[in-house]
Amino acid sequence: MNDSSILQHITQLVHEEHRLRDLGATTPADEERLRHVGEQLDQCWDLLRQRRAKREFGEDPDTAHTRDAGTVKRYEG
C-alpha cells in the first residue's frame, strides 16, 4: 500500500464517518460501525506517519506495517 492509496482509503473512511454521524448512528450496528471506522482511521494515519518517518530517515517506507487498533489507541496526540 502506498501513500496515495492510504490517503484515498482515509478519504473513504472520513466520508463514511460523516454519513454515519449525519444519520445519527441510532442502531447498535451503526454505533459499532462508527467505532470500527474510527479505529481504521487511527490505524491508517499511524501507517502513513510510519511511512513518512521511515522515508525521512532513509528507510524503506514499504517496511511500515499496520499496527493493531489497541496499540494505536494508546497513543497520545
mmCIF file of the N, C-alpha and C atoms, coordinates in Angstrom:
data_MODEL
# 
_entry.id   MODEL 
# 
loop_
_atom_site.group_PDB 
_atom_site.id 
_atom_site.type_symbol 
_atom_site.label_atom_id 
_atom_site.label_alt_id 
_atom_site.label_comp_id 
_atom_site.label_asym_id 
_atom_site.label_entity_id 
_atom_site.label_seq_id 
_atom_site.pdbx_PDB_ins_code 
_atom_site.Cartn_x 
_atom_site.Cartn_y 
_atom_site.Cartn_z 
_atom_site.occupancy 
_atom_site.B_iso_or_equiv 
_atom_site.pdbx_formal_charge 
_atom_site.auth_seq_id 
_atom_site.auth_comp_id 
_atom_site.auth_asym_id 
_atom_site.auth_atom_id 
_atom_site.pdbx_PDB_model_num 
ATOM 1   N N  . MET A 1 1  ? 0.853   -1.170 0.000  1.00 0.00 ? 1  MET A N  1 
ATOM 2   C CA . MET A 1 1  ? 0.000   0.000  0.000  1.00 0.00 ? 1  MET A CA 1 
ATOM 3   C C  . MET A 1 1  ? 0.904   1.240  0.000  1.00 0.00 ? 1  MET A C  1 
ATOM 4   N N  . ASN A 1 2  ? 0.675   2.144  -0.937 1.00 0.00 ? 2  ASN A N  1 
ATOM 5   C CA . ASN A 1 2  ? 1.481   3.359  -0.987 1.00 0.00 ? 2  ASN A CA 1 
ATOM 6   C C  . ASN A 1 2  ? 0.738   4.521  -0.322 1.00 0.00 ? 2  ASN A C  1 
ATOM 7   N N  . ASP A 1 3  ? 1.424   5.653  -0.190 1.00 0.00 ? 3  ASP A N  1 
ATOM 8   C CA . ASP A 1 3  ? 0.835   6.807  0.499  1.00 0.00 ? 3  ASP A CA 1 
ATOM 9   C C  . ASP A 1 3  ? -0.471  7.244  -0.161 1.00 0.00 ? 3  ASP A C  1 
ATOM 10  N N  . SER A 1 4  ? -0.496  7.245  -1.473 1.00 0.00 ? 4  SER A N  1 
ATOM 11  C CA . SER A 1 4  ? -1.682  7.679  -2.200 1.00 0.00 ? 4  SER A CA 1 
ATOM 12  C C  . SER A 1 4  ? -2.890  6.788  -1.896 1.00 0.00 ? 4  SER A C  1 
ATOM 13  N N  . SER A 1 5  ? -2.685  5.490  -1.886 1.00 0.00 ? 5  SER A N  1 
ATOM 14  C CA . SER A 1 5  ? -3.801  4.584  -1.607 1.00 0.00 ? 5  SER A CA 1 
ATOM 15  C C  . SER A 1 5  ? -4.236  4.670  -0.149 1.00 0.00 ? 5  SER A C  1 
ATOM 16  N N  . ILE A 1 6  ? -3.299  4.931  0.750  1.00 0.00 ? 6  ILE A N  1 
ATOM 17  C CA . ILE A 1 6  ? -3.651  5.115  2.162  1.00 0.00 ? 6  ILE A CA 1 
ATOM 18  C C  . ILE A 1 6  ? -4.509  6.372  2.306  1.00 0.00 ? 6  ILE A C  1 
ATOM 19  N N  . LEU A 1 7  ? -4.093  7.461  1.658  1.00 0.00 ? 7  LEU A N  1 
ATOM 20  C CA . LEU A 1 7  ? -4.863  8.700  1.725  1.00 0.00 ? 7  LEU A CA 1 
ATOM 21  C C  . LEU A 1 7  ? -6.243  8.542  1.089  1.00 0.00 ? 7  LEU A C  1 
ATOM 22  N N  . GLN A 1 8  ? -6.322  7.772  0.024  1.00 0.00 ? 8  GLN A N  1 
ATOM 23  C CA . GLN A 1 8  ? -7.609  7.508  -0.617 1.00 0.00 ? 8  GLN A CA 1 
ATOM 24  C C  . GLN A 1 8  ? -8.525  6.730  0.336  1.00 0.00 ? 8  GLN A C  1 
ATOM 25  N N  . HIS A 1 9  ? -7.962  5.755  1.026  1.00 0.00 ? 9  HIS A N  1 
ATOM 26  C CA . HIS A 1 9  ? -8.742  4.974  1.988  1.00 0.00 ? 9  HIS A CA 1 
ATOM 27  C C  . HIS A 1 9  ? -9.190  5.862  3.151  1.00 0.00 ? 9  HIS A C  1 
ATOM 28  N N  . ILE A 1 10 ? -8.320  6.743  3.609  1.00 0.00 ? 10 ILE A N  1 
ATOM 29  C CA . ILE A 1 10 ? -8.678  7.684  4.676  1.00 0.00 ? 10 ILE A CA 1 
ATOM 30  C C  . ILE A 1 10 ? -9.867  8.540  4.231  1.00 0.00 ? 10 ILE A C  1 
ATOM 31  N N  . THR A 1 11 ? -9.815  9.032  3.017  1.00 0.00 ? 11 THR A N  1 
ATOM 32  C CA . THR A 1 11 ? -10.906 9.855  2.487  1.00 0.00 ? 11 THR A CA 1 
ATOM 33  C C  . THR A 1 11 ? -12.218 9.082  2.479  1.00 0.00 ? 11 THR A C  1 
ATOM 34  N N  . GLN A 1 12 ? -12.184 7.834  2.043  1.00 0.00 ? 12 GLN A N  1 
ATOM 35  C CA . GLN A 1 12 ? -13.389 6.998  2.026  1.00 0.00 ? 12 GLN A CA 1 
ATOM 36  C C  . GLN A 1 12 ? -13.930 6.792  3.437  1.00 0.00 ? 12 GLN A C  1 
ATOM 37  N N  . LEU A 1 13 ? -13.031 6.550  4.381  1.00 0.00 ? 13 LEU A N  1 
ATOM 38  C CA . LEU A 1 13 ? -13.456 6.335  5.762  1.00 0.00 ? 13 LEU A CA 1 
ATOM 39  C C  . LEU A 1 13 ? -14.050 7.598  6.370  1.00 0.00 ? 13 LEU A C  1 
ATOM 40  N N  . VAL A 1 14 ? -13.462 8.744  6.068  1.00 0.00 ? 14 VAL A N  1 
ATOM 41  C CA . VAL A 1 14 ? -13.985 10.015 6.575  1.00 0.00 ? 14 VAL A CA 1 
ATOM 42  C C  . VAL A 1 14 ? -15.386 10.255 6.024  1.00 0.00 ? 14 VAL A C  1 
ATOM 43  N N  . HIS A 1 15 ? -15.596 9.974  4.744  1.00 0.00 ? 15 HIS A N  1 
ATOM 44  C CA . HIS A 1 15 ? -16.931 10.132 4.157  1.00 0.00 ? 15 HIS A CA 1 
ATOM 45  C C  . HIS A 1 15 ? -17.935 9.210  4.852  1.00 0.00 ? 15 HIS A C  1 
ATOM 46  N N  . GLU A 1 16 ? -17.521 7.986  5.105  1.00 0.00 ? 16 GLU A N  1 
ATOM 47  C CA . GLU A 1 16 ? -18.427 7.054  5.788  1.00 0.00 ? 16 GLU A CA 1 
ATOM 48  C C  . GLU A 1 16 ? -18.710 7.517  7.217  1.00 0.00 ? 16 GLU A C  1 
ATOM 49  N N  . GLU A 1 17 ? -17.688 7.996  7.902  1.00 0.00 ? 17 GLU A N  1 
ATOM 50  C CA . GLU A 1 17 ? -17.872 8.505  9.262  1.00 0.00 ? 17 GLU A CA 1 
ATOM 51  C C  . GLU A 1 17 ? -18.862 9.667  9.273  1.00 0.00 ? 17 GLU A C  1 
ATOM 52  N N  . HIS A 1 18 ? -18.714 10.595 8.341  1.00 0.00 ? 18 HIS A N  1 
ATOM 53  C CA . HIS A 1 18 ? -19.634 11.733 8.259  1.00 0.00 ? 18 HIS A CA 1 
ATOM 54  C C  . HIS A 1 18 ? -21.055 11.274 7.955  1.00 0.00 ? 18 HIS A C  1 
ATOM 55  N N  . ARG A 1 19 ? -21.176 10.315 7.057  1.00 0.00 ? 19 ARG A N  1 
ATOM 56  C CA . ARG A 1 19 ? -22.501 9.797  6.719  1.00 0.00 ? 19 ARG A CA 1 
ATOM 57  C C  . ARG A 1 19 ? -23.174 9.185  7.939  1.00 0.00 ? 19 ARG A C  1 
ATOM 58  N N  . LEU A 1 20 ? -22.424 8.378  8.680  1.00 0.00 ? 20 LEU A N  1 
ATOM 59  C CA . LEU A 1 20 ? -22.988 7.743  9.874  1.00 0.00 ? 20 LEU A CA 1 
ATOM 60  C C  . LEU A 1 20 ? -23.356 8.781  10.931 1.00 0.00 ? 20 LEU A C  1 
ATOM 61  N N  . ARG A 1 21 ? -22.513 9.771  11.112 1.00 0.00 ? 21 ARG A N  1 
ATOM 62  C CA . ARG A 1 21 ? -22.809 10.822 12.094 1.00 0.00 ? 21 ARG A CA 1 
ATOM 63  C C  . ARG A 1 21 ? -24.022 11.650 11.656 1.00 0.00 ? 21 ARG A C  1 
ATOM 64  N N  . ASP A 1 22 ? -24.115 11.950 10.360 1.00 0.00 ? 22 ASP A N  1 
ATOM 65  C CA . ASP A 1 22 ? -25.254 12.721 9.857  1.00 0.00 ? 22 ASP A CA 1 
ATOM 66  C C  . ASP A 1 22 ? -26.564 11.964 10.022 1.00 0.00 ? 22 ASP A C  1 
ATOM 67  N N  . LEU A 1 23 ? -26.500 10.642 9.900  1.00 0.00 ? 23 LEU A N  1 
ATOM 68  C CA . LEU A 1 23 ? -27.697 9.813  10.080 1.00 0.00 ? 23 LEU A CA 1 
ATOM 69  C C  . LEU A 1 23 ? -28.062 9.638  11.549 1.00 0.00 ? 23 LEU A C  1 
ATOM 70  N N  . GLY A 1 24 ? -27.135 9.945  12.423 1.00 0.00 ? 24 GLY A N  1 
ATOM 71  C CA . GLY A 1 24 ? -27.387 9.816  13.846 1.00 0.00 ? 24 GLY A CA 1 
ATOM 72  C C  . GLY A 1 24 ? -26.902 8.510  14.435 1.00 0.00 ? 24 GLY A C  1 
ATOM 73  N N  . ALA A 1 25 ? -26.430 7.590  13.621 1.00 0.00 ? 25 ALA A N  1 
ATOM 74  C CA . ALA A 1 25 ? -25.916 6.297  14.093 1.00 0.00 ? 25 ALA A CA 1 
ATOM 75  C C  . ALA A 1 25 ? -26.765 5.781  15.251 1.00 0.00 ? 25 ALA A C  1 
ATOM 76  N N  . THR A 1 26 ? -28.035 5.537  14.979 1.00 0.00 ? 26 THR A N  1 
ATOM 77  C CA . THR A 1 26 ? -29.001 5.227  16.032 1.00 0.00 ? 26 THR A CA 1 
ATOM 78  C C  . THR A 1 26 ? -29.066 3.754  16.421 1.00 0.00 ? 26 THR A C  1 
ATOM 79  N N  . THR A 1 27 ? -28.657 2.869  15.555 1.00 0.00 ? 27 THR A N  1 
ATOM 80  C CA . THR A 1 27 ? -28.745 1.452  15.888 1.00 0.00 ? 27 THR A CA 1 
ATOM 81  C C  . THR A 1 27 ? -27.418 0.973  16.479 1.00 0.00 ? 27 THR A C  1 
ATOM 82  N N  . PRO A 1 28 ? -27.445 -0.101 17.242 1.00 0.00 ? 28 PRO A N  1 
ATOM 83  C CA . PRO A 1 28 ? -26.187 -0.652 17.752 1.00 0.00 ? 28 PRO A CA 1 
ATOM 84  C C  . PRO A 1 28 ? -25.209 -1.007 16.631 1.00 0.00 ? 28 PRO A C  1 
ATOM 85  N N  . ALA A 1 29 ? -25.728 -1.469 15.506 1.00 0.00 ? 29 ALA A N  1 
ATOM 86  C CA . ALA A 1 29 ? -24.860 -1.802 14.372 1.00 0.00 ? 29 ALA A CA 1 
ATOM 87  C C  . ALA A 1 29 ? -24.192 -0.546 13.819 1.00 0.00 ? 29 ALA A C  1 
ATOM 88  N N  . ASP A 1 30 ? -24.947 0.555  13.737 1.00 0.00 ? 30 ASP A N  1 
ATOM 89  C CA . ASP A 1 30 ? -24.372 1.822  13.273 1.00 0.00 ? 30 ASP A CA 1 
ATOM 90  C C  . ASP A 1 30 ? -23.297 2.309  14.237 1.00 0.00 ? 30 ASP A C  1 
ATOM 91  N N  . GLU A 1 31 ? -23.570 2.221  15.520 1.00 0.00 ? 31 GLU A N  1 
ATOM 92  C CA . GLU A 1 31 ? -22.599 2.654  16.525 1.00 0.00 ? 31 GLU A CA 1 
ATOM 93  C C  . GLU A 1 31 ? -21.331 1.812  16.464 1.00 0.00 ? 31 GLU A C  1 
ATOM 94  N N  . GLU A 1 32 ? -21.495 0.509  16.262 1.00 0.00 ? 32 GLU A N  1 
ATOM 95  C CA . GLU A 1 32 ? -20.342 -0.387 16.140 1.00 0.00 ? 32 GLU A CA 1 
ATOM 96  C C  . GLU A 1 32 ? -19.545 -0.056 14.880 1.00 0.00 ? 32 GLU A C  1 
ATOM 97  N N  . ARG A 1 33 ? -20.243 0.194  13.790 1.00 0.00 ? 33 ARG A N  1 
ATOM 98  C CA . ARG A 1 33 ? -19.558 0.547  12.546 1.00 0.00 ? 33 ARG A CA 1 
ATOM 99  C C  . ARG A 1 33 ? -18.803 1.869  12.699 1.00 0.00 ? 33 ARG A C  1 
ATOM 100 N N  . LEU A 1 34 ? -19.409 2.835  13.364 1.00 0.00 ? 34 LEU A N  1 
ATOM 101 C CA . LEU A 1 34 ? -18.761 4.119  13.596 1.00 0.00 ? 34 LEU A CA 1 
ATOM 102 C C  . LEU A 1 34 ? -17.495 3.941  14.427 1.00 0.00 ? 34 LEU A C  1 
ATOM 103 N N  . ARG A 1 35 ? -17.554 3.094  15.436 1.00 0.00 ? 35 ARG A N  1 
ATOM 104 C CA . ARG A 1 35 ? -16.377 2.808  16.257 1.00 0.00 ? 35 ARG A CA 1 
ATOM 105 C C  . ARG A 1 35 ? -15.286 2.158  15.409 1.00 0.00 ? 35 ARG A C  1 
ATOM 106 N N  . HIS A 1 36 ? -15.690 1.202  14.585 1.00 0.00 ? 36 HIS A N  1 
ATOM 107 C CA . HIS A 1 36 ? -14.735 0.490  13.740 1.00 0.00 ? 36 HIS A CA 1 
ATOM 108 C C  . HIS A 1 36 ? -14.091 1.431  12.712 1.00 0.00 ? 36 HIS A C  1 
ATOM 109 N N  . VAL A 1 37 ? -14.886 2.315  12.138 1.00 0.00 ? 37 VAL A N  1 
ATOM 110 C CA . VAL A 1 37 ? -14.358 3.294  11.184 1.00 0.00 ? 37 VAL A CA 1 
ATOM 111 C C  . VAL A 1 37 ? -13.333 4.183  11.876 1.00 0.00 ? 37 VAL A C  1 
ATOM 112 N N  . GLY A 1 38 ? -13.629 4.608  13.099 1.00 0.00 ? 38 GLY A N  1 
ATOM 113 C CA . GLY A 1 38 ? -12.680 5.420  13.863 1.00 0.00 ? 38 GLY A CA 1 
ATOM 114 C C  . GLY A 1 38 ? -11.369 4.697  14.107 1.00 0.00 ? 38 GLY A C  1 
ATOM 115 N N  . GLU A 1 39 ? -11.454 3.422  14.446 1.00 0.00 ? 39 GLU A N  1 
ATOM 116 C CA . GLU A 1 39 ? -10.240 2.624  14.651 1.00 0.00 ? 39 GLU A CA 1 
ATOM 117 C C  . GLU A 1 39 ? -9.441  2.512  13.361 1.00 0.00 ? 39 GLU A C  1 
ATOM 118 N N  . GLN A 1 40 ? -10.142 2.266  12.253 1.00 0.00 ? 40 GLN A N  1 
ATOM 119 C CA . GLN A 1 40 ? -9.454  2.152  10.963 1.00 0.00 ? 40 GLN A CA 1 
ATOM 120 C C  . GLN A 1 40 ? -8.769  3.461  10.585 1.00 0.00 ? 40 GLN A C  1 
ATOM 121 N N  . LEU A 1 41 ? -9.438  4.573  10.860 1.00 0.00 ? 41 LEU A N  1 
ATOM 122 C CA . LEU A 1 41 ? -8.823  5.878  10.580 1.00 0.00 ? 41 LEU A CA 1 
ATOM 123 C C  . LEU A 1 41 ? -7.539  6.052  11.399 1.00 0.00 ? 41 LEU A C  1 
ATOM 124 N N  . ASP A 1 42 ? -7.608  5.728  12.678 1.00 0.00 ? 42 ASP A N  1 
ATOM 125 C CA . ASP A 1 42 ? -6.411  5.827  13.524 1.00 0.00 ? 42 ASP A CA 1 
ATOM 126 C C  . ASP A 1 42 ? -5.277  4.972  12.970 1.00 0.00 ? 42 ASP A C  1 
ATOM 127 N N  . GLN A 1 43 ? -5.607  3.755  12.545 1.00 0.00 ? 43 GLN A N  1 
ATOM 128 C CA . GLN A 1 43 ? -4.593  2.856  12.008 1.00 0.00 ? 43 GLN A CA 1 
ATOM 129 C C  . GLN A 1 43 ? -4.009  3.386  10.699 1.00 0.00 ? 43 GLN A C  1 
ATOM 130 N N  . CYS A 1 44 ? -4.849  3.929  9.840  1.00 0.00 ? 44 CYS A N  1 
ATOM 131 C CA . CYS A 1 44 ? -4.358  4.470  8.570  1.00 0.00 ? 44 CYS A CA 1 
ATOM 132 C C  . CYS A 1 44 ? -3.446  5.667  8.795  1.00 0.00 ? 44 CYS A C  1 
ATOM 133 N N  . TRP A 1 45 ? -3.851  6.573  9.669  1.00 0.00 ? 45 TRP A N  1 
ATOM 134 C CA . TRP A 1 45 ? -2.997  7.737  9.963  1.00 0.00 ? 45 TRP A CA 1 
ATOM 135 C C  . TRP A 1 45 ? -1.674  7.281  10.566 1.00 0.00 ? 45 TRP A C  1 
ATOM 136 N N  . ASP A 1 46 ? -1.716  6.292  11.441 1.00 0.00 ? 46 ASP A N  1 
ATOM 137 C CA . ASP A 1 46 ? -0.493  5.767  12.041 1.00 0.00 ? 46 ASP A CA 1 
ATOM 138 C C  . ASP A 1 46 ? 0.421   5.177  10.971 1.00 0.00 ? 46 ASP A C  1 
ATOM 139 N N  . LEU A 1 47 ? -0.156  4.409  10.061 1.00 0.00 ? 47 LEU A N  1 
ATOM 140 C CA . LEU A 1 47 ? 0.629   3.805  8.984  1.00 0.00 ? 47 LEU A CA 1 
ATOM 141 C C  . LEU A 1 47 ? 1.257   4.885  8.095  1.00 0.00 ? 47 LEU A C  1 
ATOM 142 N N  . LEU A 1 48 ? 0.494   5.905  7.784  1.00 0.00 ? 48 LEU A N  1 
ATOM 143 C CA . LEU A 1 48 ? 1.018   6.996  6.963  1.00 0.00 ? 48 LEU A CA 1 
ATOM 144 C C  . LEU A 1 48 ? 2.163   7.716  7.684  1.00 0.00 ? 48 LEU A C  1 
ATOM 145 N N  . ARG A 1 49 ? 2.013   7.962  8.989  1.00 0.00 ? 49 ARG A N  1 
ATOM 146 C CA . ARG A 1 49 ? 3.093   8.592  9.761  1.00 0.00 ? 49 ARG A CA 1 
ATOM 147 C C  . ARG A 1 49 ? 4.337   7.711  9.790  1.00 0.00 ? 49 ARG A C  1 
ATOM 148 N N  . GLN A 1 50 ? 4.139   6.403  9.949  1.00 0.00 ? 50 GLN A N  1 
ATOM 149 C CA . GLN A 1 50 ? 5.284   5.482  9.934  1.00 0.00 ? 50 GLN A CA 1 
ATOM 150 C C  . GLN A 1 50 ? 6.027   5.560  8.606  1.00 0.00 ? 50 GLN A C  1 
ATOM 151 N N  . ARG A 1 51 ? 5.272   5.532  7.510  1.00 0.00 ? 51 ARG A N  1 
ATOM 152 C CA . ARG A 1 51 ? 5.875   5.564  6.172  1.00 0.00 ? 51 ARG A CA 1 
ATOM 153 C C  . ARG A 1 51 ? 6.657   6.859  5.957  1.00 0.00 ? 51 ARG A C  1 
ATOM 154 N N  . ARG A 1 52 ? 6.086   7.978  6.378  1.00 0.00 ? 52 ARG A N  1 
ATOM 155 C CA . ARG A 1 52 ? 6.753   9.272  6.215  1.00 0.00 ? 52 ARG A CA 1 
ATOM 156 C C  . ARG A 1 52 ? 8.024   9.349  7.062  1.00 0.00 ? 52 ARG A C  1 
ATOM 157 N N  . ALA A 1 53 ? 7.951   8.825  8.278  1.00 0.00 ? 53 ALA A N  1 
ATOM 158 C CA . ALA A 1 53 ? 9.133   8.840  9.149  1.00 0.00 ? 53 ALA A CA 1 
ATOM 159 C C  . ALA A 1 53 ? 10.239  7.966  8.574  1.00 0.00 ? 53 ALA A C  1 
ATOM 160 N N  . LYS A 1 54 ? 9.879   6.788  8.095  1.00 0.00 ? 54 LYS A N  1 
ATOM 161 C CA . LYS A 1 54 ? 10.890  5.909  7.504  1.00 0.00 ? 54 LYS A CA 1 
ATOM 162 C C  . LYS A 1 54 ? 11.543  6.570  6.290  1.00 0.00 ? 54 LYS A C  1 
ATOM 163 N N  . ARG A 1 55 ? 10.737  7.191  5.463  1.00 0.00 ? 55 ARG A N  1 
ATOM 164 C CA . ARG A 1 55 ? 11.262  7.875  4.282  1.00 0.00 ? 55 ARG A CA 1 
ATOM 165 C C  . ARG A 1 55 ? 12.201  9.009  4.707  1.00 0.00 ? 55 ARG A C  1 
ATOM 166 N N  . GLU A 1 56 ? 11.802  9.768  5.712  1.00 0.00 ? 56 GLU A N  1 
ATOM 167 C CA . GLU A 1 56 ? 12.608  10.898 6.185  1.00 0.00 ? 56 GLU A CA 1 
ATOM 168 C C  . GLU A 1 56 ? 13.980  10.454 6.681  1.00 0.00 ? 56 GLU A C  1 
ATOM 169 N N  . PHE A 1 57 ? 14.037  9.274  7.272  1.00 0.00 ? 57 PHE A N  1 
ATOM 170 C CA . PHE A 1 57 ? 15.292  8.789  7.826  1.00 0.00 ? 57 PHE A CA 1 
ATOM 171 C C  . PHE A 1 57 ? 15.992  7.768  6.935  1.00 0.00 ? 57 PHE A C  1 
ATOM 172 N N  . GLY A 1 58 ? 15.633  7.771  5.650  1.00 0.00 ? 58 GLY A N  1 
ATOM 173 C CA . GLY A 1 58 ? 16.330  6.955  4.674  1.00 0.00 ? 58 GLY A CA 1 
ATOM 174 C C  . GLY A 1 58 ? 15.998  5.477  4.717  1.00 0.00 ? 58 GLY A C  1 
ATOM 175 N N  . GLU A 1 59 ? 14.915  5.111  5.361  1.00 0.00 ? 59 GLU A N  1 
ATOM 176 C CA . GLU A 1 59 ? 14.490  3.709  5.410  1.00 0.00 ? 59 GLU A CA 1 
ATOM 177 C C  . GLU A 1 59 ? 13.419  3.456  4.349  1.00 0.00 ? 59 GLU A C  1 
ATOM 178 N N  . ASP A 1 60 ? 13.150  2.209  4.112  1.00 0.00 ? 60 ASP A N  1 
ATOM 179 C CA . ASP A 1 60 ? 12.146  1.806  3.128  1.00 0.00 ? 60 ASP A CA 1 
ATOM 180 C C  . ASP A 1 60 ? 10.745  1.969  3.727  1.00 0.00 ? 60 ASP A C  1 
ATOM 181 N N  . PRO A 1 61 ? 9.919   2.868  3.189  1.00 0.00 ? 61 PRO A N  1 
ATOM 182 C CA . PRO A 1 61 ? 8.580   3.059  3.735  1.00 0.00 ? 61 PRO A CA 1 
ATOM 183 C C  . PRO A 1 61 ? 7.690   1.823  3.588  1.00 0.00 ? 61 PRO A C  1 
ATOM 184 N N  . ASP A 1 62 ? 8.044   0.940  2.654  1.00 0.00 ? 62 ASP A N  1 
ATOM 185 C CA . ASP A 1 62 ? 7.248   -0.272 2.471  1.00 0.00 ? 62 ASP A CA 1 
ATOM 186 C C  . ASP A 1 62 ? 7.421   -1.270 3.605  1.00 0.00 ? 62 ASP A C  1 
ATOM 187 N N  . THR A 1 63 ? 8.362   -1.019 4.511  1.00 0.00 ? 63 THR A N  1 
ATOM 188 C CA . THR A 1 63 ? 8.518   -1.912 5.667  1.00 0.00 ? 63 THR A CA 1 
ATOM 189 C C  . THR A 1 63 ? 7.600   -1.499 6.816  1.00 0.00 ? 63 THR A C  1 
ATOM 190 N N  . ALA A 1 64 ? 6.907   -0.362 6.668  1.00 0.00 ? 64 ALA A N  1 
ATOM 191 C CA . ALA A 1 64 ? 5.927   0.047  7.682  1.00 0.00 ? 64 ALA A CA 1 
ATOM 192 C C  . ALA A 1 64 ? 4.762   -0.935 7.652  1.00 0.00 ? 64 ALA A C  1 
ATOM 193 N N  . HIS A 1 65 ? 4.142   -1.124 8.781  1.00 0.00 ? 65 HIS A N  1 
ATOM 194 C CA . HIS A 1 65 ? 3.029   -2.073 8.839  1.00 0.00 ? 65 HIS A CA 1 
ATOM 195 C C  . HIS A 1 65 ? 1.892   -1.512 9.694  1.00 0.00 ? 65 HIS A C  1 
ATOM 196 N N  . THR A 1 66 ? 0.709   -1.997 9.417  1.00 0.00 ? 66 THR A N  1 
ATOM 197 C CA . THR A 1 66 ? -0.464  -1.598 10.185 1.00 0.00 ? 66 THR A CA 1 
ATOM 198 C C  . THR A 1 66 ? -0.380  -2.217 11.571 1.00 0.00 ? 66 THR A C  1 
ATOM 199 N N  . ARG A 1 67 ? -0.473  -1.358 12.576 1.00 0.00 ? 67 ARG A N  1 
ATOM 200 C CA . ARG A 1 67 ? -0.462  -1.851 13.958 1.00 0.00 ? 67 ARG A CA 1 
ATOM 201 C C  . ARG A 1 67 ? -1.895  -2.097 14.403 1.00 0.00 ? 67 ARG A C  1 
ATOM 202 N N  . ASP A 1 68 ? -2.051  -2.978 15.378 1.00 0.00 ? 68 ASP A N  1 
ATOM 203 C CA . ASP A 1 68 ? -3.393  -3.307 15.840 1.00 0.00 ? 68 ASP A CA 1 
ATOM 204 C C  . ASP A 1 68 ? -4.041  -2.086 16.499 1.00 0.00 ? 68 ASP A C  1 
ATOM 205 N N  . ALA A 1 69 ? -5.366  -2.083 16.488 1.00 0.00 ? 69 ALA A N  1 
ATOM 206 C CA . ALA A 1 69 ? -6.130  -0.939 16.981 1.00 0.00 ? 69 ALA A CA 1 
ATOM 207 C C  . ALA A 1 69 ? -5.826  -0.644 18.449 1.00 0.00 ? 69 ALA A C  1 
ATOM 208 N N  . GLY A 1 70 ? -5.593  -1.669 19.244 1.00 0.00 ? 70 GLY A N  1 
ATOM 209 C CA . GLY A 1 70 ? -5.288  -1.462 20.655 1.00 0.00 ? 70 GLY A CA 1 
ATOM 210 C C  . GLY A 1 70 ? -3.999  -0.705 20.865 1.00 0.00 ? 70 GLY A C  1 
ATOM 211 N N  . THR A 1 71 ? -3.001  -0.995 20.057 1.00 0.00 ? 71 THR A N  1 
ATOM 212 C CA . THR A 1 71 ? -1.717  -0.295 20.151 1.00 0.00 ? 71 THR A CA 1 
ATOM 213 C C  . THR A 1 71 ? -1.885  1.158  19.743 1.00 0.00 ? 71 THR A C  1 
ATOM 214 N N  . VAL A 1 72 ? -2.533  1.387  18.624 1.00 0.00 ? 72 VAL A N  1 
ATOM 215 C CA . VAL A 1 72 ? -2.703  2.748  18.109 1.00 0.00 ? 72 VAL A CA 1 
ATOM 216 C C  . VAL A 1 72 ? -3.559  3.578  19.061 1.00 0.00 ? 72 VAL A C  1 
ATOM 217 N N  . LYS A 1 73 ? -4.562  2.964  19.662 1.00 0.00 ? 73 LYS A N  1 
ATOM 218 C CA . LYS A 1 73 ? -5.479  3.676  20.569 1.00 0.00 ? 73 LYS A CA 1 
ATOM 219 C C  . LYS A 1 73 ? -4.741  4.240  21.780 1.00 0.00 ? 73 LYS A C  1 
ATOM 220 N N  . ARG A 1 74 ? -3.666  3.596  22.195 1.00 0.00 ? 74 ARG A N  1 
ATOM 221 C CA . ARG A 1 74 ? -2.964  4.033  23.398 1.00 0.00 ? 74 ARG A CA 1 
ATOM 222 C C  . ARG A 1 74 ? -2.042  5.226  23.153 1.00 0.00 ? 74 ARG A C  1 
ATOM 223 N N  . TYR A 1 75 ? -1.864  5.617  21.905 1.00 0.00 ? 75 TYR A N  1 
ATOM 224 C CA . TYR A 1 75 ? -1.018  6.763  21.604 1.00 0.00 ? 75 TYR A CA 1 
ATOM 225 C C  . TYR A 1 75 ? -1.698  8.039  22.039 1.00 0.00 ? 75 TYR A C  1 
ATOM 226 N N  . GLU A 1 76 ? -0.907  8.970  22.486 1.00 0.00 ? 76 GLU A N  1 
ATOM 227 C CA . GLU A 1 76 ? -1.446  10.289 22.855 1.00 0.00 ? 76 GLU A CA 1 
ATOM 228 C C  . GLU A 1 76 ? -1.006  11.292 21.806 1.00 0.00 ? 76 GLU A C  1 
ATOM 229 N N  . GLY A 1 77 ? -1.926  12.147 21.404 1.00 0.00 ? 77 GLY A N  1 
ATOM 230 C CA . GLY A 1 77 ? -1.627  13.117 20.356 1.00 0.00 ? 77 GLY A CA 1 
ATOM 231 C C  . GLY A 1 77 ? -1.155  14.436 20.907 1.00 0.00 ? 77 GLY A C  1 
# 
